[in-house]
Amino acid sequence: MDFAIPAAITQDLNRLKDFIRTQILPDLSTWTQKRQIPDTMLHLLGAGGWYGIKVKGERLIRGSALREAMIAEELAKVSPGVAIVALAHVDLGLMGLFLFGSQRLHQTYGASAVQGKTVMCLGNTENIAGSDVAGVSMSADKVDGGWMLNGTKAYVTNGLIADLGVITAVSDPQAERNHRLSMYLVNLKTEGVRRKKLNKQVWIPSDLTRLRFDNVFVPDDHLLGTRGRGLQQVLEVFTSSRVPIAALTLGTAVGAFNLAHDHIQKRTVFGKKILDLQAKAFELSDFYAKIEAARLVLQKACWKVDQGEDFRQASSVAKYLSVEIAREVTLWAADIFGAASVIFEHPIHKYPLDVWAASLGEGTQDVQKLIIFRELMKNCR
Ligand SMILES: Cc1cc2nc3c(=O)[nH]c(=O)nc-3n(C[C@H](O)[C@H](O)[C@H](O)COP(=O)(O)OP(=O)(O)OC[C@H]3O[C@@H](n4cnc5c(N)ncnc54)[C@H](O)[C@@H]3O)c2cc1C
């Protein structure tokens, strides 16, 4: 067993820390006020090589899961809202294209998406179906040369800024439940697409957008993967994105922990630094140990991805534990700041809210437990 992080990743992370210091931190409060991230930041993230999918020859390839997780953790320490923009672009949208797009689609959109010039998102959830992925109702009717999409995707991260969406819809309403859906790559600048930005308090400055499709035409060659396999395909994307979202959640915990760690050394109460109250010092130790545990579980999931092993259970365990631990850590860290923590502009304020968001994306905690249980039962037989 080797716990050493490869030198190349460590060097990259040092470069990333410089990038965050010079390119993100100076403008973060402006983006937070405007609740929008500029297009140029997506280009800079691409140019810096901070996305987990790259182009090789004419095809897309996936980089190391460990490297991607460490990048997500680092970004989320300072801004879970910036980290999720990158994650939704790469691990939801681009991952759909990577896993299920034809070579021609890779050639057409891959390079531009990897550079952050074509922004991507994934729309599956509808008002009537979130955890129950198979229950979506958006229709895809076969027409000459393609498909006609009608319906609404209720919650789409990057929906406001994306050029391309990976969208699930019912192509075969008469088929049995597991074969009703197909997955499409949709040009969101097509006529018939309407976007409504939702007013949310989490993961600022990312957007959460409702996408409405009225007779949106999708050409035949933009069907992703196989007709009738949309459910299995979107679940495969979510299984994969659970690893980086676990890392993003861990980074959210670490960001809050670091702020609290700094504050307890400075703040005096009853004539003592908070750090000198042993009850609080022990809380610090407790949360440090839990963060370490969550990171080891996450790194095991990354290792499985990088070895090409089945990581279904490992990714759910990583996401489940990182959310549980981040909930505790961020609420504790906010408490350390007392009343100041409730003020919107205070740096600690957003961390507990961002864990709330993370607990929902890529499956709630109940859904993670369901997957862990199913895998457990498979392995028991
Ligand atoms: C900030 C944010 C960003 C998002 N971004 C995207 C995006 O980019 N694309 C996208 O498609 N979706 C996105 N979503 C939607 C997200 O994936 C769903 O909210 C999530 O899957 C839960 O679905 P739901 O909201 O319909 O809740 P429901 O499925 O209605 O769940 C309600 C409750 O029932 C529980 N529950 C559900 N099923 C079971 C079960 N079988 N056993 C036990 N308990 C169960 C849940 O845990 C939860 O407590 C986003 C959501 C948020 C908050």
The ligand as an SDF file (V2000), in Angstrom:
LIG
                    3D

 53 58  0  0  0  0  0  0  0  0999 V2000
  -27.8730   22.9790   -6.1350 C   0  0  0  0  0  0  0  0  0  0  0  0
  -28.4110   21.8460   -6.9540 C   0  0  0  0  0  0  0  0  0  0  0  0
  -27.8660   21.5650   -8.2050 C   0  0  0  0  0  0  0  0  0  0  0  0
  -28.4100   20.5620   -9.0160 C   0  0  0  0  0  0  0  0  0  0  0  0
  -27.9130   20.3580  -10.2690 N   0  0  0  0  0  0  0  0  0  0  0  0
  -28.5070   19.4310  -11.0770 C   0  0  0  0  0  0  0  0  0  0  0  0
  -28.0510   19.2540  -12.4300 C   0  0  0  0  0  0  0  0  0  0  0  0
  -27.1010   19.9040  -12.8880 O   0  0  0  0  0  0  0  0  0  0  0  0
  -28.7150   18.3570  -13.2030 N   0  0  0  0  0  0  0  0  0  0  0  0
  -29.7740   17.6130  -12.7480 C   0  0  0  0  0  0  0  0  0  0  0  0
  -30.3220   16.8340  -13.5150 O   0  0  0  0  0  0  0  0  0  0  0  0
  -30.1860   17.7440  -11.4620 N   0  0  0  0  0  0  0  0  0  0  0  0
  -29.5930   18.6320  -10.6210 C   0  0  0  0  0  0  0  0  0  0  0  0
  -30.0300   18.7930   -9.3320 N   0  0  0  0  0  0  0  0  0  0  0  0
  -31.1360   17.9630   -8.8430 C   0  0  0  0  0  0  0  0  0  0  0  0
  -30.6990   16.8650   -7.8980 C   0  0  0  0  0  0  0  0  0  0  0  0
  -29.9970   15.8710   -8.5940 O   0  0  0  0  0  0  0  0  0  0  0  0
  -31.9690   16.3300   -7.2320 C   0  0  0  0  0  0  0  0  0  0  0  0
  -32.4460   17.3600   -6.3960 O   0  0  0  0  0  0  0  0  0  0  0  0
  -31.7350   15.0730   -6.4290 C   0  0  0  0  0  0  0  0  0  0  0  0
  -31.4910   13.9940   -7.2870 O   0  0  0  0  0  0  0  0  0  0  0  0
  -32.9460   14.7330   -5.5380 C   0  0  0  0  0  0  0  0  0  0  0  0
  -34.1240   14.7060   -6.3090 O   0  0  0  0  0  0  0  0  0  0  0  0
  -35.4140   15.5170   -5.8090 P   0  0  0  0  0  0  0  0  0  0  0  0
  -34.9960   16.9130   -5.5020 O   0  0  0  0  0  0  0  0  0  0  0  0
  -36.4930   15.2980   -6.7900 O   0  0  0  0  0  0  0  0  0  0  0  0
  -35.8130   14.8510   -4.4240 O   0  0  0  0  0  0  0  0  0  0  0  0
  -36.6980   13.5170   -4.2660 P   0  0  0  0  0  0  0  0  0  0  0  0
  -36.2040   12.4630   -5.1640 O   0  0  0  0  0  0  0  0  0  0  0  0
  -38.1350   13.8850   -4.3550 O   0  0  0  0  0  0  0  0  0  0  0  0
  -36.3770   13.1000   -2.7670 O   0  0  0  0  0  0  0  0  0  0  0  0
  -37.1250   13.5950   -1.6460 C   0  0  0  0  0  0  0  0  0  0  0  0
  -36.7110   12.8440   -0.3970 C   0  0  0  0  0  0  0  0  0  0  0  0
  -37.0170   11.4480   -0.5430 O   0  0  0  0  0  0  0  0  0  0  0  0
  -35.8420   10.6690   -0.2850 C   0  0  0  0  0  0  0  0  0  0  0  0
  -35.8400    9.4820   -1.1600 N   0  0  0  0  0  0  0  0  0  0  0  0
  -36.0050    9.4580   -2.5110 C   0  0  0  0  0  0  0  0  0  0  0  0
  -35.9360    8.1940   -2.9700 N   0  0  0  0  0  0  0  0  0  0  0  0
  -35.7220    7.3960   -1.8840 C   0  0  0  0  0  0  0  0  0  0  0  0
  -35.5610    5.9910   -1.7040 C   0  0  0  0  0  0  0  0  0  0  0  0
  -35.6410    5.1290   -2.7310 N   0  0  0  0  0  0  0  0  0  0  0  0
  -35.3670    5.5230   -0.4420 N   0  0  0  0  0  0  0  0  0  0  0  0
  -35.3190    6.3860    0.6120 C   0  0  0  0  0  0  0  0  0  0  0  0
  -35.4670    7.7310    0.4980 N   0  0  0  0  0  0  0  0  0  0  0  0
  -35.6560    8.2330   -0.7250 C   0  0  0  0  0  0  0  0  0  0  0  0
  -34.6950   11.5930   -0.6360 C   0  0  0  0  0  0  0  0  0  0  0  0
  -33.4830   11.1890   -0.0030 O   0  0  0  0  0  0  0  0  0  0  0  0
  -35.2050   12.9250   -0.1110 C   0  0  0  0  0  0  0  0  0  0  0  0
  -34.9900   13.0010    1.2690 O   0  0  0  0  0  0  0  0  0  0  0  0
  -29.4930   19.7750   -8.5110 C   0  0  0  0  0  0  0  0  0  0  0  0
  -30.0030   20.0370   -7.2240 C   0  0  0  0  0  0  0  0  0  0  0  0
  -29.4910   21.0610   -6.4600 C   0  0  0  0  0  0  0  0  0  0  0  0
  -30.0800   21.3260   -5.1040 C   0  0  0  0  0  0  0  0  0  0  0  0
  1  2  1  0
  2  3  1  0
  2 52  2  0
  3  4  2  0
  4  5  1  0
  4 50  1  0
  5  6  2  0
  6  7  1  0
  6 13  1  0
  7  8  2  0
  7  9  1  0
  9 10  1  0
 10 11  2  0
 10 12  1  0
 12 13  2  0
 13 14  1  0
 14 15  1  0
 14 50  1  0
 15 16  1  0
 16 17  1  0
 16 18  1  0
 18 19  1  0
 18 20  1  0
 20 21  1  0
 20 22  1  0
 22 23  1  0
 23 24  1  0
 24 25  2  0
 24 26  1  0
 24 27  1  0
 27 28  1  0
 28 29  2  0
 28 30  1  0
 28 31  1  0
 31 32  1  0
 32 33  1  0
 33 34  1  0
 33 48  1  0
 34 35  1  0
 35 36  1  0
 35 46  1  0
 36 37  1  0
 36 45  1  0
 37 38  2  0
 38 39  1  0
 39 40  1  0
 39 45  2  0
 40 41  1  0
 40 42  2  0
 42 43  1  0
 43 44  2  0
 44 45  1  0
 46 47  1  0
 46 48  1  0
 48 49  1  0
 50 51  2  0
 51 52  1  0
 52 53  1  0
M  END
$$$$
